[in-house]
Amino acid sequence: MPRSDRVTKARWRPPKEPGRMNATEKRFEQNVLWTLKAAGEVKSWRYEAVKFRLANNTFYTPDFMVNRADGLVEFVDVKGSGGWEQHTRIKIKVCAEQYPEFVFAGYTEARGSRNRGEFNREEF
């Protein structure tokens, strides 16, 4: 099974401060987004710029809103090598169905690549 298809149970983590990137998200920005911008494939991006309402008391906040050079807007969720938690995978799939005018993608850090910043892409 490819690493990006791995789903894990939710586990307790200290609350993340909104608007502040974690280490994996920083590596993604540095190694993927800046590389795509230098190649002319991405115009700009914003961190946690949008919050989607999926149902009553159910929201999804993608990590990045990416303005691609081809004019499309892509919403990106970045995960570490531990994989996706089931509720997050469900939320991004529901969001992709409700908003087909946007591209939704998930990037999972390749196992053992913490120092290299390699990510695997999955589109929803």
C-alpha positions in Angstrom: 0.0 0.0 0.0 1.5 3.4 -1.0 2.4 5.5 2.0 -0.1 8.3 1.0 -3.0 5.8 1.3 -2.1 5.0 4.9 -4.7 6.1 7.4 -4.0 6.3 11.1 -6.2 6.7 14.1 -6.4 10.2 15.7 -3.9 10.7 18.4 -3.6 13.4 21.0 -1.3 16.3 20.1 -0.8 19.6 21.8 -3.0 22.2 20.1 -1.4 23.9 17.1 -1.3 27.7 17.2 -3.4 28.9 14.3 -1.4 30.7 11.6 1.9 29.2 12.6 3.5 26.5 10.4 4.8 23.3 12.0 8.2 21.9 10.9 6.8 19.7 8.2 4.8 22.5 6.6 8.0 24.7 6.7 9.9 22.0 4.9 7.1 21.7 2.3 7.1 25.5 1.7 10.9 25.6 1.4 11.4 22.4 -0.7 8.3 22.3 -2.8 6.5 25.6 -3.1 9.7 27.7 -3.6 10.9 25.2 -6.2 7.7 25.4 -8.1 7.7 29.2 -7.9 11.3 29.3 -9.3 10.1 26.9 -12.1 7.3 29.3 -13.0 4.5 26.8 -12.1 3.3 28.7 -9.0 2.6 32.4 -8.7 1.9 32.7 -5.0 0.6 30.9 -1.9 -0.9 31.7 1.5 -0.8 29.7 4.7 -4.2 28.7 6.2 -6.0 31.4 4.1 -9.4 29.7 3.8 -11.7 27.8 6.0 -14.4 25.6 4.3 -17.7 24.9 6.0 -18.6 21.3 5.2 -21.6 20.8 7.5 -22.9 22.0 10.8 -19.9 22.4 13.1 -17.7 20.7 10.6 -14.9 22.7 9.0 -11.8 22.1 6.9 -8.8 24.4 6.8 -6.2 23.5 4.2 -2.6 24.2 5.0 -1.9 26.2 1.8 -3.9 28.0 -0.8 -1.7 27.9 -4.0 -2.3 30.2 -7.0 -0.9 28.2 -9.9 0.5 29.7 -13.1 -2.2 28.0 -15.2 -4.8 30.0 -13.3 -6.1 27.2 -11.1 -6.3 27.5 -7.3 -5.1 24.5 -5.4 -5.7 23.8 -1.8 -2.9 21.7 -0.2 -2.8 19.7 3.0 0.6 18.6 4.2 1.2 15.5 6.4 4.3 14.0 7.9 5.5 10.5 7.2 3.1 9.1 9.8 0.3 9.4 7.2 -3.3 10.7 7.2 -5.7 10.5 10.0 -9.1 9.1 8.8 -11.2 12.2 9.6 -8.8 14.5 7.7 -8.9 12.3 4.6 -12.7 12.3 4.7 -12.9 16.1 5.1 -10.6 16.8 2.1 -12.6 14.3 0.0 -15.9 15.9 0.9 -14.4 19.3 0.3 -13.2 18.3 -3.2 -16.7 17.0 -4.0 -18.4 20.2 -2.8 -16.0 22.6 -4.5 -15.1 21.0 -7.9 -13.8 24.3 -9.3 -10.7 24.0 -7.1 -7.9 21.4 -7.0 -7.4 19.6 -3.7 -4.1 17.8 -3.1 -2.3 16.2 -0.2 1.4 15.9 0.2 2.9 13.3 2.5 6.5 13.6 3.5 8.4 10.6 2.1 9.5 8.2 4.9 13.1 9.0 6.0 13.3 12.2 4.0 13.0 14.7 6.9 16.4 16.2 6.0 15.8 16.0 2.2 12.3 17.5 2.2 10.8 15.0 -0.3 7.0 14.8 -0.6 4.6 12.5 -2.4 1.5 14.2 -4.0 -2.0 12.8 -4.1 -4.9 14.6 -5.8 -8.5 14.3 -4.5 
